[in-house]
Amino acid sequence: MFHKISYAIAGEPGSGLIRNEDRLPQPGEIVKLGDNEFEVVEVIELIPARGDWGYYHVTCTRVKDGER
Amino acid sequence: MNVIDTLKETEIFAGHSDAQLQKLSTLAKRITIDAGDRIIGEGDVPGELFVIESGELAIIVEPAQSKVNTNSVPLVTLGRGQIVGEVSLIDRGPRSASVLCASEKATLLVFNLDALTALLDEDPAIGYLIMRNLAADMAFKLRQRNIREKLLP
């Protein structure tokens, strides 16, 4: 199964990223986008799965230095 | 990673048989770019479609011809498995945004639009799948922009 994910960072418009993932991240997990780390807050199915493809929106918050 | 493996993990090529992927792979050229390299300029005449094999590309809109707005506006960053330049495959209009390498390096598969269009015309089965998947990709991008507006004030 391929997961096509749109990541959005709360409070940071224009900072989103779209990429494929081998697995779906879950709330509370830390993901690395670019050079920075973010905590997953919310995962929403954007479109019903089609064939081998699932489509999701993930909202994250930035992990501040020293908070991890 | 060989070209066909990359195509199998790219949504625009979903549903294609191995034989169809083999045909498409003959059109692909692999390139590697460095941080800051610009592969598409806003307003350019379109020539290629790009598949991201690794790394990230930033999609930005350049400042308007105005003394007020002098900053480029980042729209989104695209990573593994995404395509860039697909709108021009449909309407052949000038590029609507600029695209720069946003990671230290990025490896891309490049498809010449004229050659790809010729293949889609010559092989309608491939043409249908590509266009259907393109529509799905654009629907995804539209929906993700809508949900951002809704969830992220």
Backbone of each chain as ProteinMPNN parsed JSONL, in Angstrom:
{"seq_chain_A": "MFHKISYAIAGEPGSGLIRNEDRLPQPGEIVKLGDNEFEVVEVIELIPARGDWGYYHVTCTRVKDGER", "coords_chain_A": {"N_chain_A": [[0.854, -1.192, 0.0], [0.571, 2.185, -0.875], [1.071, 5.334, 0.595], [-0.09, 8.448, 0.111], [0.677, 11.545, 1.219], [-0.299, 14.643, 2.51], [1.286, 17.012, 4.258], [0.736, 19.461, 6.721], [1.692, 22.334, 8.524], [0.765, 23.503, 11.59], [-0.102, 26.87, 12.01], [1.792, 27.781, 10.223], [1.469, 28.823, 7.328], [1.867, 27.885, 3.875], [3.95, 26.191, 4.286], [3.682, 23.544, 3.759], [4.039, 20.039, 2.824], [4.095, 17.489, 0.384], [4.308, 14.069, 0.026], [5.122, 10.612, -0.711], [4.673, 7.923, 1.57], [5.872, 4.988, 3.235], [4.475, 3.986, 5.315], [1.635, 4.9, 7.33], [1.794, 7.763, 9.306], [1.108, 8.23, 12.818], [-0.95, 9.996, 15.242], [0.929, 11.83, 17.617], [3.363, 10.776, 16.899], [6.729, 11.506, 15.803], [7.781, 13.216, 12.975], [10.05, 13.735, 10.266], [10.47, 16.51, 8.363], [11.977, 17.889, 5.711], [14.689, 19.545, 7.143], [13.782, 19.597, 9.694], [11.964, 18.605, 12.719], [8.691, 17.367, 13.471], [5.653, 17.097, 15.331], [3.049, 14.8, 14.94], [-0.288, 15.709, 14.834], [-2.855, 15.301, 13.892], [-4.556, 13.032, 11.763], [-6.108, 12.641, 8.718], [-8.24, 10.985, 6.448], [-8.102, 11.847, 3.162], [-9.102, 11.307, 0.62], [-11.066, 8.519, -0.448], [-9.413, 5.33, -0.438], [-7.742, 4.104, -3.382], [-7.242, 1.434, -5.358], [-3.93, 0.482, -4.859], [-3.403, 2.732, -3.43], [-3.528, 5.094, -0.799], [-4.861, 8.124, 0.586], [-4.014, 10.959, 2.386], [-4.357, 13.619, 4.802], [-2.186, 15.249, 6.98], [-1.827, 16.949, 9.959], [0.603, 18.842, 11.63], [2.675, 19.902, 14.424], [5.394, 22.085, 15.094], [8.364, 20.773, 16.497], [9.975, 22.069, 19.18], [13.358, 23.047, 19.874], [14.939, 21.057, 22.27], [12.618, 20.104, 23.298], [12.132, 17.518, 22.77]], "CA_chain_A": [[0.0, 0.0, 0.0], [1.294, 3.455, -0.885], [0.366, 6.396, 1.303], [0.22, 9.789, -0.396], [0.357, 12.351, 2.391], [-0.124, 16.091, 2.509], [1.594, 17.487, 5.601], [0.572, 20.894, 6.955], [2.217, 22.715, 9.834], [-0.144, 24.445, 12.24], [0.46, 28.195, 12.221], [2.831, 28.1, 9.232], [0.93, 28.672, 5.968], [2.871, 27.808, 2.809], [5.059, 25.326, 4.682], [3.279, 22.154, 3.624], [4.822, 19.117, 2.009], [3.374, 16.309, -0.102], [5.206, 13.006, -0.406], [4.66, 9.263, -0.45], [5.266, 7.259, 2.73], [5.664, 3.536, 3.263], [3.48, 3.724, 6.344], [0.891, 6.086, 7.719], [2.158, 8.203, 10.655], [0.0, 8.29, 13.771], [-0.868, 11.119, 16.179], [1.951, 11.671, 18.649], [4.652, 10.409, 16.307], [7.586, 12.58, 15.307], [8.166, 13.025, 11.583], [11.055, 14.685, 9.82], [10.131, 17.158, 7.101], [13.157, 18.714, 5.47], [15.693, 19.415, 8.194], [13.162, 19.811, 11.004], [11.089, 17.564, 13.245], [7.346, 17.82, 13.773], [4.811, 16.085, 15.975], [1.773, 14.587, 14.26], [-1.421, 16.053, 15.691], [-4.122, 14.812, 13.362], [-4.467, 12.324, 10.483], [-7.448, 12.575, 8.106], [-8.29, 10.411, 5.105], [-8.5, 12.943, 2.276], [-9.883, 10.691, -0.46], [-11.092, 7.055, -0.229], [-8.307, 4.616, -1.074], [-8.004, 3.663, -4.759], [-6.217, 0.437, -5.683], [-2.869, 0.382, -3.861], [-3.092, 4.077, -2.958], [-4.324, 5.773, 0.217], [-4.629, 9.567, 0.484], [-4.213, 11.475, 3.731], [-3.863, 14.909, 5.262], [-1.611, 15.16, 8.332], [-1.487, 18.224, 10.583], [1.709, 18.698, 12.579], [3.209, 21.1, 15.077], [6.858, 22.076, 15.102], [9.008, 20.383, 17.755], [10.969, 23.097, 19.505], [14.623, 22.52, 20.375], [14.938, 20.722, 23.695], [11.337, 19.573, 23.757], [12.016, 16.103, 22.421]], "C_chain_A": [[0.889, 1.242, 0.0], [0.436, 4.508, -0.184], [0.827, 7.739, 0.754], [-0.247, 10.771, 0.664], [0.665, 13.821, 2.147], [0.099, 16.508, 3.958], [1.367, 19.0, 5.664], [1.034, 21.187, 8.373], [1.307, 23.782, 10.434], [0.561, 25.778, 12.458], [1.507, 28.624, 11.212], [2.298, 27.884, 7.817], [2.041, 28.665, 4.93], [3.998, 26.864, 3.119], [4.748, 23.865, 4.464], [4.171, 21.345, 2.714], [3.94, 17.952, 1.611], [4.422, 15.278, -0.512], [4.576, 11.656, -0.107], [5.383, 8.709, 0.775], [4.967, 5.764, 2.652], [4.646, 3.138, 4.317], [2.83, 5.027, 6.752], [1.33, 6.514, 9.12], [0.909, 8.328, 11.518], [0.142, 9.505, 14.677], [0.127, 10.829, 17.29], [3.312, 11.313, 18.095], [5.419, 11.654, 15.877], [7.962, 12.242, 13.863], [9.194, 14.084, 11.209], [10.644, 15.21, 8.445], [11.247, 18.132, 6.802], [14.175, 18.47, 6.558], [15.096, 19.464, 9.593], [12.227, 18.673, 11.398], [9.753, 18.165, 13.665], [6.58, 16.696, 14.445], [3.48, 16.007, 15.243], [0.636, 14.838, 15.245], [-2.695, 15.349, 15.213], [-3.878, 14.141, 12.015], [-5.885, 12.172, 9.945], [-7.334, 11.905, 6.746], [-8.874, 11.482, 4.18], [-9.43, 12.46, 1.171], [-9.95, 9.198, -0.15], [-9.976, 6.379, -1.015], [-8.729, 4.112, -2.463], [-6.891, 2.694, -5.151], [-5.211, 0.328, -4.541], [-2.574, 1.713, -3.174], [-4.08, 4.577, -1.897], [-3.925, 7.243, 0.223], [-4.972, 10.235, 1.812], [-3.713, 12.91, 3.882], [-3.369, 14.722, 6.691], [-1.267, 16.565, 8.812], [-0.418, 17.984, 11.635], [1.973, 20.015, 13.293], [4.724, 20.96, 15.15], [7.37, 21.668, 16.477], [10.096, 21.405, 18.046], [12.224, 22.425, 20.043], [14.515, 22.25, 21.866], [13.638, 20.122, 24.189], [11.222, 18.085, 23.526], [12.76, 15.193, 23.373]], "O_chain_A": [[1.84, 1.337, 0.777], [-0.781, 4.551, -0.362], [1.987, 8.122, 0.91], [-1.436, 10.827, 0.977], [1.731, 14.186, 1.652], [-0.798, 16.373, 4.79], [1.767, 19.729, 4.756], [0.805, 20.406, 9.296], [1.109, 24.842, 9.84], [1.661, 25.832, 13.007], [2.059, 29.719, 11.326], [2.627, 26.887, 7.174], [3.045, 29.36, 5.087], [4.922, 26.727, 2.317], [5.49, 23.01, 4.946], [4.955, 21.888, 1.936], [3.129, 17.479, 2.407], [5.317, 15.575, -1.304], [3.614, 11.565, 0.655], [6.561, 8.992, 0.99], [3.96, 5.337, 2.088], [4.027, 2.077, 4.224], [3.382, 6.109, 6.555], [1.251, 5.708, 10.048], [-0.199, 8.508, 11.013], [1.254, 9.999, 14.865], [0.165, 9.726, 17.836], [4.323, 11.529, 18.763], [4.837, 12.709, 15.623], [8.403, 11.132, 13.567], [9.205, 15.184, 11.762], [10.492, 14.445, 7.492], [11.453, 19.094, 7.542], [14.495, 17.323, 6.87], [15.828, 19.381, 10.579], [11.764, 17.895, 10.563], [9.679, 19.297, 14.144], [6.808, 15.515, 14.181], [2.858, 17.031, 14.961], [0.596, 14.265, 16.334], [-3.499, 14.869, 16.013], [-3.081, 14.629, 11.213], [-6.761, 11.64, 10.628], [-6.429, 12.22, 5.973], [-9.99, 11.96, 4.388], [-10.413, 13.118, 0.833], [-8.978, 8.648, 0.368], [-9.636, 6.804, -2.119], [-9.883, 3.749, -2.694], [-5.731, 3.09, -5.263], [-5.592, 0.107, -3.392], [-1.607, 1.819, -2.42], [-5.296, 4.495, -2.07], [-2.784, 7.578, -0.097], [-6.089, 10.095, 2.309], [-2.789, 13.349, 3.196], [-4.05, 14.111, 7.515], [-0.513, 17.286, 8.159], [-0.511, 17.05, 12.432], [1.564, 21.086, 12.845], [5.259, 19.855, 15.253], [6.879, 22.149, 17.499], [11.024, 21.584, 17.256], [12.145, 21.337, 20.613], [14.059, 23.1, 22.632], [13.539, 19.684, 25.336], [10.301, 17.45, 24.039], [12.749, 13.975, 23.198]]}, "seq_chain_B": "MNVIDTLKETEIFAGHSDAQLQKLSTLAKRITIDAGDRIIGEGDVPGELFVIESGELAIIVEPAQSKVNTNSVPLVTLGRGQIVGEVSLIDRGPRSASVLCASEKATLLVFNLDALTALLDEDPAIGYLIMRNLAADMAFKLRQRNIREKLLP", "coords_chain_B": {"N_chain_B": [[17.866, 2.493, -7.385], [15.825, 1.234, -9.956], [14.425, 2.627, -13.0], [11.82, 1.682, -13.595], [10.942, 0.706, -11.122], [10.735, 3.116, -9.743], [8.688, 4.321, -11.228], [6.593, 2.628, -10.573], [6.062, 3.415, -8.019], [4.931, 5.841, -8.286], [2.14, 7.831, -8.456], [0.896, 8.762, -10.847], [1.466, 6.819, -12.656], [0.049, 4.645, -11.839], [-1.666, 1.518, -12.033], [-0.709, 0.705, -14.486], [0.5, -1.843, -16.696], [3.361, -4.113, -16.579], [4.512, -4.145, -19.102], [3.551, -1.771, -20.21], [4.737, 0.061, -18.45], [7.363, -0.391, -19.092], [7.456, 0.647, -21.659], [6.94, 3.355, -21.118], [9.138, 3.924, -19.543], [11.216, 4.158, -21.328], [11.18, 6.723, -22.134], [12.114, 8.217, -20.08], [14.54, 10.258, -18.444], [17.178, 10.323, -16.183], [18.092, 12.724, -13.778], [20.265, 14.572, -11.556], [20.028, 17.09, -9.167], [21.139, 20.058, -7.395], [20.924, 21.776, -4.198], [18.907, 24.656, -4.364], [19.002, 24.77, -7.143], [17.22, 25.681, -10.045], [14.547, 24.259, -11.697], [12.271, 24.793, -13.053], [10.949, 27.807, -14.311], [8.77, 30.402, -13.382], [6.353, 31.353, -15.76], [7.805, 30.345, -17.879], [8.062, 28.669, -21.067], [6.58, 25.521, -21.322], [8.287, 22.328, -21.172], [8.999, 19.921, -20.048], [8.049, 17.159, -17.878], [8.385, 16.272, -14.502], [9.431, 13.661, -12.325], [9.739, 12.998, -8.938], [12.314, 11.266, -7.585], [13.982, 11.125, -5.393], [14.699, 13.346, -2.62], [13.65, 16.842, -2.361], [11.438, 19.28, -3.744], [10.761, 22.736, -3.996], [7.867, 24.603, -4.507], [7.242, 27.699, -5.754], [5.821, 31.003, -5.953], [6.663, 33.768, -7.799], [7.558, 37.187, -6.876], [5.1, 39.705, -7.456], [4.856, 42.209, -10.082], [5.395, 44.683, -8.485], [5.741, 47.321, -6.106], [4.994, 46.789, -3.638], [4.756, 44.031, -2.973], [7.441, 42.128, -2.6], [8.388, 39.688, -2.061], [8.943, 36.243, -2.692], [6.452, 33.681, -2.799], [5.991, 30.819, -1.006], [4.432, 27.84, -2.027], [4.092, 25.03, -1.729], [5.966, 22.126, -0.69], [7.341, 19.433, -2.443], [7.851, 15.925, -2.302], [9.236, 12.617, -2.408], [8.03, 10.539, -5.021], [6.218, 12.336, -6.092], [4.876, 14.448, -8.741], [5.895, 17.048, -11.01], [5.101, 19.85, -12.967], [2.964, 18.949, -14.293], [0.594, 20.226, -15.021], [1.066, 21.572, -17.366], [1.179, 19.476, -19.141], [-1.4, 19.05, -19.674], [-2.557, 21.577, -20.475], [-0.612, 23.052, -21.808], [0.069, 25.626, -21.188], [1.944, 28.597, -20.075], [4.413, 28.145, -17.478], [3.136, 28.054, -14.198], [4.296, 28.515, -11.8], [7.459, 28.71, -10.068], [10.052, 26.242, -9.672], [12.225, 24.882, -7.38], [15.18, 23.201, -6.173], [14.865, 21.926, -2.986], [16.181, 20.431, -1.154], [19.368, 19.014, -0.121], [20.286, 17.54, -2.275], [18.531, 16.357, -5.185], [16.995, 13.704, -6.932], [15.709, 13.202, -10.082], [13.288, 12.008, -12.47], [12.997, 12.774, -15.816], [10.647, 13.681, -18.215], [10.161, 14.362, -21.563], [7.743, 16.568, -22.726], [6.562, 16.634, -25.309], [7.31, 14.15, -26.392], [6.135, 12.434, -24.53], [3.43, 13.086, -24.813], [3.06, 12.263, -27.453], [3.319, 9.499, -27.147], [1.083, 8.976, -25.512], [-0.947, 9.606, -27.281], [-0.503, 7.686, -29.229], [-0.843, 5.293, -27.917], [-3.675, 4.627, -26.617], [-4.573, 3.273, -24.336], [-2.583, 3.565, -22.399], [-2.665, 6.326, -22.433], [-5.233, 6.912, -21.394], [-5.0, 5.935, -18.732], [-2.915, 7.534, -17.704], [-4.058, 10.112, -17.888], [-6.315, 9.795, -16.258], [-5.114, 9.295, -13.798], [-3.677, 11.645, -13.533], [-5.766, 13.457, -13.201], [-6.718, 12.579, -10.741], [-4.522, 13.208, -9.145], [-4.508, 15.982, -9.326], [-6.974, 16.51, -8.166], [-6.451, 15.675, -5.577], [-4.53, 17.586, -4.824], [-6.071, 19.879, -4.901], [-8.014, 19.307, -2.952], [-6.374, 19.087, -0.69], [-5.486, 21.648, -0.369], [-7.894, 22.913, 0.175], [-8.597, 21.736, 2.621], [-6.584, 22.607, 4.25], [-7.134, 25.34, 4.393], [-9.418, 25.169, 5.834], [-8.763, 23.893, 8.253], [-6.526, 25.136, 9.245], [-6.232, 28.091, 10.375]], "CA_chain_B": [[16.503, 2.133, -7.779], [15.717, 1.371, -11.408], [13.379, 3.56, -13.43], [10.491, 1.081, -13.499], [10.57, 0.692, -9.704], [10.287, 4.474, -9.409], [7.378, 4.547, -11.851], [5.59, 1.849, -9.828], [5.749, 4.114, -6.769], [4.46, 7.18, -8.645], [0.694, 7.662, -8.673], [0.499, 9.025, -12.231], [1.666, 5.577, -13.411], [-0.694, 3.561, -11.191], [-2.54, 0.719, -12.88], [-0.072, 0.296, -15.738], [1.122, -3.172, -16.706], [4.819, -4.056, -16.704], [4.844, -3.807, -20.497], [3.284, -0.337, -20.376], [5.771, 0.787, -17.715], [8.593, -0.521, -19.867], [7.325, 1.614, -22.755], [7.071, 4.7, -20.531], [10.49, 4.1, -18.993], [12.154, 4.518, -22.403], [11.143, 8.185, -22.312], [12.616, 8.886, -18.868], [15.97, 10.54, -18.298], [17.417, 10.616, -14.781], [19.05, 13.808, -13.5], [20.455, 14.935, -10.151], [20.215, 18.529, -9.024], [21.643, 20.48, -6.089], [20.118, 22.761, -3.462], [18.773, 25.951, -5.012], [18.882, 24.675, -8.612], [15.859, 25.955, -10.523], [14.233, 23.401, -12.852], [11.163, 25.43, -13.766], [10.783, 29.216, -14.012], [7.4, 30.891, -13.6], [6.224, 32.013, -17.043], [8.545, 29.636, -18.917], [7.356, 27.768, -21.978], [6.787, 24.179, -20.759], [8.964, 21.351, -22.013], [9.182, 18.64, -19.374], [7.371, 16.757, -16.654], [9.41, 15.71, -13.625], [9.031, 12.75, -11.252], [10.727, 13.074, -7.868], [12.748, 9.951, -7.131], [14.438, 11.377, -4.028], [14.881, 14.77, -2.385], [12.453, 17.678, -2.292], [11.36, 20.461, -4.601], [9.884, 23.798, -3.483], [7.067, 25.286, -5.522], [7.087, 29.072, -5.286], [5.313, 32.003, -6.878], [7.597, 34.886, -7.725], [6.896, 38.444, -6.514], [4.389, 40.406, -8.524], [5.534, 43.425, -10.525], [4.799, 45.64, -7.563], [6.685, 47.769, -5.08], [4.469, 46.355, -2.339], [5.094, 42.641, -2.704], [8.747, 41.801, -3.186], [8.796, 38.365, -1.574], [8.345, 35.073, -3.337], [5.488, 33.023, -1.92], [6.08, 29.362, -1.107], [3.118, 27.21, -2.1], [4.184, 23.698, -1.134], [7.176, 21.354, -1.0], [6.983, 18.094, -2.922], [8.897, 14.928, -2.071], [9.286, 11.336, -3.122], [6.852, 9.998, -5.695], [5.317, 13.372, -6.631], [5.215, 14.941, -10.073], [5.964, 18.494, -11.159], [4.99, 20.247, -14.37], [1.886, 18.154, -14.904], [-0.471, 21.072, -15.566], [1.422, 21.891, -18.75], [0.878, 18.301, -19.971], [-2.814, 19.166, -20.024], [-2.973, 22.791, -21.194], [0.549, 23.643, -22.515], [0.212, 27.03, -20.858], [3.218, 28.914, -19.427], [4.537, 27.619, -16.127], [2.388, 28.901, -13.266], [5.117, 28.728, -10.603], [8.85, 28.273, -10.198], [10.358, 25.036, -8.899], [13.641, 24.869, -6.989], [15.577, 22.079, -5.316], [14.774, 22.364, -1.596], [17.014, 19.561, -0.33], [20.777, 19.091, -0.513], [20.261, 17.02, -3.654], [17.297, 15.673, -5.569], [17.113, 12.91, -8.16], [14.446, 13.326, -10.804], [13.109, 11.439, -13.806], [12.502, 13.843, -16.677], [9.937, 13.24, -19.423], [9.876, 15.42, -22.53], [6.28, 16.628, -22.875], [6.156, 16.274, -26.682], [7.471, 12.701, -26.549], [5.14, 11.78, -23.695], [2.126, 13.292, -25.463], [3.012, 11.393, -28.646], [3.064, 8.136, -26.668], [-0.298, 8.9, -25.038], [-1.792, 9.601, -28.471], [-0.259, 6.442, -29.98], [-1.309, 4.183, -27.085], [-4.774, 5.194, -25.841], [-4.727, 2.618, -23.029], [-1.679, 4.31, -21.518], [-3.17, 7.701, -22.377], [-6.375, 6.979, -20.459], [-4.531, 5.755, -17.354], [-2.152, 8.72, -17.307], [-4.977, 11.241, -17.695], [-7.141, 9.515, -15.084], [-4.274, 9.472, -12.617], [-3.391, 13.08, -13.439], [-6.969, 14.08, -12.634], [-6.745, 12.223, -9.318], [-3.461, 13.971, -8.489], [-4.946, 17.375, -9.22], [-8.057, 16.531, -7.18], [-5.783, 15.585, -4.275], [-3.899, 18.878, -4.512], [-7.141, 20.831, -4.634], [-8.62, 18.968, -1.656], [-5.473, 19.356, 0.43], [-5.488, 23.103, -0.17], [-9.166, 23.259, 0.819], [-8.634, 21.318, 4.018], [-5.672, 23.495, 4.981], [-7.858, 26.585, 4.66], [-10.464, 24.889, 6.817], [-8.237, 23.444, 9.535], [-5.368, 25.91, 9.699], [-6.519, 29.521, 10.168]], "C_chain_B": [[16.373, 2.256, -9.29], [14.466, 2.17, -11.761], [11.989, 2.958, -13.239], [10.027, 0.991, -12.049], [10.079, 2.069, -9.265], [8.904, 4.736, -9.993], [6.279, 3.819, -11.076], [5.178, 2.546, -8.543], [5.266, 5.541, -7.02], [3.014, 7.075, -9.104], [0.265, 7.869, -10.125], [0.63, 7.764, -13.09], [0.949, 4.387, -12.781], [-1.557, 2.824, -12.209], [-1.923, 0.256, -14.19], [0.534, -1.089, -15.602], [2.645, -3.007, -16.812], [5.24, -3.651, -18.113], [4.636, -2.309, -20.758], [4.335, 0.499, -19.653], [7.107, 0.74, -18.469], [8.597, 0.503, -21.005], [7.547, 3.038, -22.239], [8.5, 4.953, -20.077], [11.489, 4.513, -20.071], [12.187, 6.026, -22.629], [11.819, 8.934, -21.164], [14.121, 9.079, -18.913], [16.185, 10.934, -16.839], [18.425, 11.753, -14.657], [19.165, 13.989, -11.99], [20.721, 16.428, -10.091], [20.623, 18.849, -7.59], [20.737, 21.544, -5.477], [20.116, 24.096, -4.201], [18.66, 25.911, -6.522], [17.422, 24.884, -8.997], [15.597, 25.083, -11.746], [13.069, 23.942, -13.669], [11.114, 26.885, -13.342], [9.363, 29.654, -14.305], [7.349, 31.681, -14.911], [6.954, 31.33, -18.186], [7.597, 28.877, -19.844], [7.618, 26.344, -21.487], [7.475, 23.241, -21.739], [9.02, 19.977, -21.391], [8.196, 18.443, -18.225], [8.421, 16.038, -15.82], [8.769, 14.786, -12.594], [10.129, 12.795, -10.194], [11.057, 11.669, -7.379], [13.262, 10.049, -5.693], [14.689, 12.871, -3.887], [13.564, 15.515, -2.411], [12.565, 18.894, -3.204], [10.391, 21.467, -3.991], [9.174, 24.462, -4.654], [6.811, 26.697, -5.005], [6.512, 29.951, -6.389], [6.174, 33.24, -6.687], [6.85, 36.183, -7.374], [6.24, 39.069, -7.73], [5.203, 41.639, -8.932], [4.976, 44.587, -9.716], [5.855, 46.066, -6.561], [6.242, 47.271, -3.712], [4.929, 44.938, -2.021], [6.402, 42.287, -3.384], [9.217, 40.422, -2.758], [8.153, 37.25, -2.374], [7.488, 34.34, -2.314], [5.625, 31.517, -2.077], [4.677, 28.758, -1.107], [3.134, 25.869, -1.374], [5.546, 23.109, -1.47], [6.724, 19.968, -1.419], [8.149, 17.153, -2.723], [8.69, 13.685, -2.904], [7.956, 10.938, -3.756], [5.926, 11.048, -6.294], [5.785, 13.808, -8.014], [5.135, 16.459, -10.102], [5.873, 18.816, -12.648], [3.83, 19.587, -15.068], [0.795, 19.022, -15.523], [-0.203, 21.381, -17.042], [1.211, 20.711, -19.68], [-0.558, 18.402, -20.474], [-3.079, 20.385, -20.906], [-1.861, 23.505, -21.96], [0.678, 25.147, -22.284], [1.568, 27.31, -20.233], [3.222, 28.417, -17.992], [3.906, 28.592, -15.13], [3.161, 29.175, -11.985], [6.545, 28.31, -10.926], [9.079, 27.065, -9.305], [11.854, 24.977, -8.657], [13.931, 23.618, -6.163], [15.648, 22.58, -3.878], [15.588, 21.485, -0.645], [18.457, 19.669, -0.819], [20.958, 18.623, -1.954], [18.881, 16.451, -3.926], [17.573, 14.903, -6.86], [15.748, 12.86, -8.814], [14.466, 12.479, -12.065], [12.448, 12.518, -14.648], [11.863, 13.24, -17.916], [9.721, 14.453, -20.319], [8.381, 15.42, -22.83], [5.825, 16.219, -24.284], [6.231, 14.758, -26.882], [6.416, 11.951, -25.738], [3.749, 11.9, -24.317], [1.982, 12.398, -26.691], [2.71, 9.954, -28.242], [1.609, 7.979, -26.212], [-1.274, 8.855, -26.213], [-1.711, 8.261, -29.207], [-0.832, 5.239, -29.241], [-2.416, 4.685, -26.174], [-4.963, 4.544, -24.471], [-3.823, 3.309, -22.005], [-2.196, 5.732, -21.336], [-4.301, 7.86, -21.377], [-5.895, 6.893, -19.015], [-3.778, 6.989, -16.862], [-3.107, 9.883, -17.004], [-5.871, 11.033, -16.477], [-6.342, 9.761, -13.809], [-3.873, 10.933, -12.41], [-4.565, 13.811, -12.788], [-7.044, 13.807, -11.134], [-5.701, 13.023, -8.545], [-3.885, 15.427, -8.291], [-6.09, 17.511, -8.223], [-7.475, 16.484, -5.767], [-5.217, 16.948, -3.878], [-4.964, 19.928, -4.196], [-7.74, 20.561, -3.256], [-7.695, 19.304, -0.498], [-5.376, 20.864, 0.678], [-6.775, 23.543, 0.54], [-9.14, 22.915, 2.293], [-7.661, 22.147, 4.848], [-6.375, 24.795, 5.343], [-8.853, 26.379, 5.79], [-9.879, 24.633, 8.205], [-7.172, 24.363, 10.116], [-5.601, 27.39, 9.444], [-5.252, 30.35, 10.101]], "O_chain_B": [[16.767, 3.275, -9.858], [13.574, 2.361, -10.934], [11.078, 3.643, -12.773], [8.843, 1.18, -11.769], [9.117, 2.176, -8.504], [8.045, 5.311, -9.325], [5.168, 4.33, -10.938], [4.084, 2.312, -8.028], [5.197, 6.352, -6.097], [2.7, 6.325, -10.028], [-0.659, 7.197, -10.585], [-0.018, 7.651, -14.131], [1.213, 3.242, -13.148], [-2.108, 3.43, -13.129], [-2.545, -0.505, -14.931], [1.02, -1.467, -14.536], [3.149, -1.92, -17.093], [6.205, -2.907, -18.293], [5.439, -1.667, -21.436], [4.778, 1.525, -20.17], [7.87, 1.706, -18.474], [9.613, 1.143, -21.275], [8.26, 3.825, -22.86], [9.014, 6.064, -20.21], [12.5, 5.147, -19.767], [13.118, 6.545, -23.245], [12.066, 10.136, -21.26], [14.873, 8.207, -19.35], [15.464, 11.781, -16.312], [19.462, 11.763, -15.321], [18.268, 13.603, -11.24], [21.524, 16.965, -10.854], [20.473, 18.024, -6.689], [19.896, 22.131, -6.157], [21.161, 24.603, -4.609], [18.267, 26.903, -7.136], [16.511, 24.343, -8.37], [16.338, 25.153, -12.726], [12.903, 23.59, -14.837], [11.223, 27.187, -12.154], [8.808, 29.321, -15.353], [8.179, 32.558, -15.153], [6.752, 31.688, -19.346], [6.491, 28.497, -19.46], [8.773, 25.987, -21.254], [7.287, 23.33, -22.952], [9.083, 18.972, -22.1], [7.61, 19.384, -17.69], [9.243, 15.29, -16.349], [7.703, 15.085, -12.056], [11.309, 12.647, -10.511], [10.204, 10.971, -6.833], [13.008, 9.164, -4.875], [14.868, 13.581, -4.876], [12.494, 14.91, -2.475], [13.644, 19.452, -3.401], [9.318, 21.089, -3.521], [9.792, 24.832, -5.653], [6.227, 26.87, -3.935], [6.686, 29.69, -7.579], [6.387, 33.7, -5.565], [5.635, 36.261, -7.558], [6.733, 38.984, -8.854], [6.117, 42.056, -8.221], [4.177, 45.377, -10.218], [6.746, 45.294, -6.207], [7.003, 47.319, -2.746], [5.432, 44.674, -0.929], [6.46, 42.159, -4.607], [10.342, 40.031, -3.069], [6.966, 37.304, -2.695], [7.763, 34.376, -1.114], [5.401, 30.987, -3.165], [3.837, 29.123, -0.284], [2.294, 25.607, -0.513], [6.201, 23.541, -2.418], [5.82, 19.396, -0.81], [9.302, 17.526, -2.943], [8.055, 13.709, -3.959], [6.903, 10.992, -3.12], [4.942, 10.694, -6.942], [6.928, 13.571, -8.407], [4.405, 17.075, -9.325], [6.484, 18.147, -13.481], [3.715, 19.651, -16.292], [0.133, 18.587, -16.466], [-1.126, 21.441, -17.855], [1.076, 20.902, -20.888], [-0.891, 17.909, -21.551], [-3.73, 20.277, -21.945], [-2.131, 24.462, -22.685], [1.307, 25.856, -23.069], [2.286, 26.371, -19.888], [2.17, 28.282, -17.366], [4.118, 29.802, -15.211], [2.728, 29.985, -11.165], [6.802, 27.644, -11.929], [8.387, 26.883, -8.304], [12.653, 25.015, -9.593], [13.035, 23.054, -5.535], [16.378, 23.522, -3.571], [15.668, 21.777, 0.549], [18.732, 20.34, -1.814], [21.685, 19.231, -2.74], [18.15, 16.105, -2.998], [18.28, 15.375, -7.75], [14.753, 12.516, -8.177], [15.521, 12.256, -12.659], [11.449, 13.108, -14.236], [12.456, 12.394, -18.584], [9.161, 15.458, -19.882], [7.816, 14.376, -23.155], [4.814, 15.533, -24.431], [5.33, 14.156, -27.468], [5.867, 10.951, -26.2], [2.987, 10.934, -24.344], [0.912, 11.843, -26.941], [1.939, 9.266, -28.911], [0.976, 6.962, -26.496], [-2.292, 8.165, -26.161], [-2.706, 7.767, -29.737], [-1.26, 4.271, -29.87], [-2.134, 5.128, -25.06], [-5.456, 5.187, -23.544], [-4.247, 3.6, -20.887], [-2.171, 6.277, -20.233], [-4.33, 8.818, -20.605], [-6.322, 7.678, -18.169], [-3.982, 7.435, -15.733], [-2.971, 10.553, -15.98], [-6.154, 11.981, -15.744], [-6.841, 10.364, -12.859], [-3.745, 11.402, -11.28], [-4.374, 14.674, -11.931], [-7.39, 14.692, -10.352], [-5.958, 13.467, -7.426], [-3.655, 16.021, -7.238], [-6.176, 18.512, -7.511], [-7.955, 17.175, -4.869], [-5.398, 17.406, -2.75], [-4.769, 20.768, -3.318], [-7.948, 21.492, -2.478], [-8.151, 19.751, 0.554], [-5.203, 21.298, 1.817], [-6.75, 24.428, 1.394], [-9.6, 23.695, 3.127], [-7.897, 22.364, 6.036], [-6.235, 25.295, 6.459], [-9.103, 27.277, 6.594], [-10.421, 25.092, 9.21], [-6.939, 24.373, 11.324], [-5.207, 27.9, 8.395], [-5.319, 31.567, 9.931]]}, "name": "protein", "num_of_chains": 2, "seq": "MFHKISYAIAGEPGSGLIRNEDRLPQPGEIVKLGDNEFEVVEVIELIPARGDWGYYHVTCTRVKDGERMNVIDTLKETEIFAGHSDAQLQKLSTLAKRITIDAGDRIIGEGDVPGELFVIESGELAIIVEPAQSKVNTNSVPLVTLGRGQIVGEVSLIDRGPRSASVLCASEKATLLVFNLDALTALLDEDPAIGYLIMRNLAADMAFKLRQRNIREKLLP"}
